[in-house]
Amino acid sequence: MSNLDPSPDELVCPADDGRDGGPRLLDYRDVPLGGPRAMPVRRSLPQRAQSFIGAWCFLDHYGPDDVSESGGMKVAGHPHTGLQTVSWLFTGEIEHRDTTGVHATVRPGEINLMTAGSGIAHSEYSTPETSVLHGVQLWVALPDEHRFTAPAFEHYAPPVVDHDGVRVLVFLGRLLGTRSPVRTFSPLLGAELTLPAGRSLQLDLDRDFEHGVLVDTGTATVGGVGAKPGQLVYLPQGAARVEVKASDDERTRILLLGGEPLGEEIVMWWNFIGRSHDEVAGFREDWQRERSHRPGETPGRYGPFPAQWRETIPAPILPNTRLKPRS
């Protein structure tokens, strides 16, 4: 998914060691994606209180949306650098095309993971069969030693595991004896868990990870902190176990995200992750130039555009002032 904000902030996300007290509740902000019939999303990362959870650096949570009212997802070709994108759905379907030649559809309970690395462009559209769209879009910052890796794509449908009545799907990393084969460039965890009404679950955690629990449906108490749909409970590095309790009157679905602290400062603007203002400005310049390429011309940083593309998204204007790093 693209960040469709016409005036995106240029953010320096400082390195964090992940050790910061006990569980904390992180709220979201509402962000419209697109024009008059914009699809609304709830953005939990990044925010001033928290730039990362492990290498997770961007989290949009959307739906359930009636596509006849919201217009669904209509994101034309756009670029990415220095990151991996993770698409995970609860309802609906999204069609993906990218400049490595991949054409794929993601459905509920499946992961599309795209590695941008040195540069890729892709498009995402909800399918005509989709009437309700509901899911999350996440970004993972690539560590410095891997951020110029070749672009790639993986699709995986994790098996459904029943853990004492809790429905578990592990799409990245390992949890409760289940491991995902999907490649990441830093230690990560991503899992969907659905708890019956009133159920409590004790989760053993990797002490080296920091974690985030996003509530999708129902309400949950995570480590003693209550959270409503769209809210995120942050668990600092060092926690060995956490109790998750579902609301008494309805089932509760959560996403559990985790990872070792990235330990690096990044610059994030629009759809690019770099290490300096000048580097990000160069990524933007490359995209603007390559958008005007004609068929048959030598592809640039972002690769050859799919023949099906009729439009691409222009990059916004960079801020008038150079970025001043925050510590």
N, C-alpha and C positions, 0 to 999 in steps of 0.2 A: 504494500500500500504506500502511496505517496503522502507526504506531508503537504496538503494543499493550501496551507496558510499562505495568502498572497504576500505577507510581510513577516516571514519567520524570523524569530530571534536567532542570533548567532550565539551559541552557548559554549562556554568552556566548562566541561564537567571535570572537576578536580579528582585526582586520585584519592581513594578512600580505603582505609585498612579494614573496614567492615565492623569495627568494634565500637559500639555506640549504645551502651546501656541495655535496657530491656525492650520488649515488643513495643512498637509504635504504630498508631493508626495513621495512614496516609490517605487523604481524600483525593478526589479527581477534579479536573475542570472540564467543562463541556466545550467541545470544539466542533464546528461545522465543517464537513468535508465537501467542498464544491460550491455550486452557485445557489440559485433561489430554492431548489429542492434538495438542499444539502443533506447528506446522511450524517446525523449527529453521532459523535463518538465521545466516550469518557476517557480522558487521558490521565493516567496515573504516574507515568514516567516519561520524561524527566520532570522534576519539580525542585524548587529551592531546597526543600527539606531532604531530598534524596535524588542523587544523579544516577546511581547504579544499584542493582541488586546482582552481585557477581558481575558478569559482563552484560547482563540485560540492561539496556539503556533507553528503551522506548516501549511503552505499553498503551495501546488503544483498545478499548472494550466497547463493543457496539451491539445494539439490538436488545431484545428481538424487535425488528423493524418491519412493518408492512411495506413491501417494495412498491406497491401501487401508490403509496403516499410519499415514501422517502426517495423513490427513484432508484434505490439499490446502489450497488457499487459500480461506478463507471469511472475507472481510472486509466486514462490513455497512457501510452508509452512514456516512461520517465526513468531517470538514472539513479544508481546508487553506487557508493564506494565505501570500502573499509568496514563492511558490516555483513551480517547474515540476517535475512528476514525470515520470520516464522509465521505462517498462517495456520490458524486452528479454528475450526468452526463447530458450533453447536447445532445450527440449523441453516439450511440453504446450500448453495453450490457457488464456487467461484472459478472462472476460467482464467488460466495463467498462460501468457506467452512471453518469451524472453529472447535476448539476442544471442544465446548459445544454441538456439533452435528448439528449445523445449516448449511443448504445448501440453499442458496438464490441467486437470480439474481436481480441486480439493473439495472433499465432502466431510460431513461431521465424523469425528473420530479419526481423522487422517491429518498428517502434517505435510505441508509443503515447506521445505527449507531451501532458500536460495542464498548462495554465497556470492556476494557482490565482489569482494576482493578488490582487484585493481580497477574494476569497472564493469557494470552490466546495466542494461535497461530492460524493463518488463512492463506489461500491462495487466490489469486485473478487472474483470467484469463479472458481476453476478449473472448466472445463466438465465435464459428465458423461463426455465422451469421453476425458478426460485420465487416463492411468494413471500417468505419470511427469511430475513437475513440476521444472523446472530453469531458473533464470534469475537476473536481477538486477533490483533496484529501486533507482533513484537519484533524488536530489533535487538541483535547481539553485536556489541562492538568487538571487532577483531583485534587481538593483541598486536603490538607493533611488528613483531617478527613475522606475522602472517597476513598483515593487512593488504599486501599486494599479491596475494595468492590468486591463481586463475579462477575465474567465475565458474560456478557449478550449481547443480540443482539436485535435490533428493526428495522423494515422496515415500511416505511410510505410513502404514495402517497398523498401529500397535494392537496387540491382542487385549481383549477385555478380561481383566482379572478380578475375581471376587475375593475380597479380603474381609471375612467376617461380616458379610452383608454390605460392604462398601464397594462400589464399582470404581475400578482404578484403570486408567490408561496412562502408560508412561511413554511419552513421545520423545523425550531427550534424557540422557543419563540413566540412572538406576534408582529404583525405589521398591521396597517390599519384595525383593527377590526377582524383580523384572528389570531387564536392561534393554534400552533402545540401541540399535546399530547405527543410527544417524550420526554423521561425523560433526563434531564441533572442534574449535581451536583453543578452547579453554574448558576446564571442568564445569559442567552445567547440569541442571536438573529442570525438567518440565513435565508436569503430570496433571491430569484431570481426575478429580475424586468426587464422587457423588454419595452423600451420606443420607440414609433414611432419616425421617423426622425424629428428633430427640436423640440421635445416636452420637456417642462420643468415640473418638479415635485417638489413640496414642501413636504419634509418629516419631520414630527414631530418625535423627537428623545427622548429617555429616558436620562435625564441629568446625571443619575448615571452610564451610560454606556460610554465606549469609543467605537468607531466604525471604520470600515474599509470598503471602497467601492472598490471592484475589478472590473475592466473593462474586460469583456469577448470579446464582439464584438462591432464594431463601436468605437467611441471616446466619452468621456463625460467630462463635466465640473462639478466638485463637490465642492461646497463651494468656487467657483472662481478659483479652481485649475484644469487645464486640464490634462487628463489622456488618454493614449492609451491602446490597449489590453495588458493584463498582468500586467499593473501597478496598484498600490494600493494607494488610498488616505486615509490617517489616520486622524480621527477626534477625538480630545481629549475629555475626560470627561467634562461635563458641557455644551456641545452644546445642544440646545433645538430644533433647526430646521436647515435643510440644503436644498439647492436647487441643484437638479441634472438636468443637461441639456444635451440632446442627440445631437449628431452631426446632421447637417442640411441635409446631403445627404443619410443617412442610419439609420436603426434602431440601437439602442444601448442596449446591454444586460449587466447587472451588477449583482454582488453578494453583498449584504449588510450583513456584519458581525458585531456583537457587543456583549458586555458583561461588567459586572462590573469588574474592575481590580482585578486580582487574589490576588495580595498582598503577594505572597510567592515566594521565590527563589527556582528554580528547577534545577536539573542537567539532561541534555538530551544528550544521546549518542546512536547512531544507532536507534533502535526501542524502547528504554527504556527511561522512565522518572522516576527519583528517587530524592533523596535529598542529596546524597553524592556520591563520587567516589567509595567508598567501596560497597555501596548498589548496584550501577549499575554493578560493577564487579561481585557481587554475582548473579544478574539476568543473566548476560552473562554465568557464570559458570553453573548455573542450565540449561540453554538452551543447551549448548554444551553437557552436560551429558545426557539430556533427548532425544536429537537427536538420540542417539545410543540405545534407548530402543527397546526391541523386543516385538512383539504382546503378550499380556497377562500379561506383567509386570505392576505393580502398577503405574498409572500415577503420574507425579510429578506436579510442579507448573503450567505447561502449558497445562495439560489435555491430554486425549487420542487422538492420531492422527487419522484422518479419514482414512478408509481403502483405499480410492482412491489415497492417496498421495504416490507418488513414490520417492519423494525427498523433502528435506528441505534445507533452506539456512543456511550455517554456519555463526556464528557471526564473524565479523572482529576482528583483534587483537587490544586490548586496547592500548592507547598511552603509550609510555615508561615512561613518567613523570606523576606524580599525578597532578590532577587538582588544579589549584590555583584560588580560587573564585575571580570574578570581582565584584566591587560595582558600 
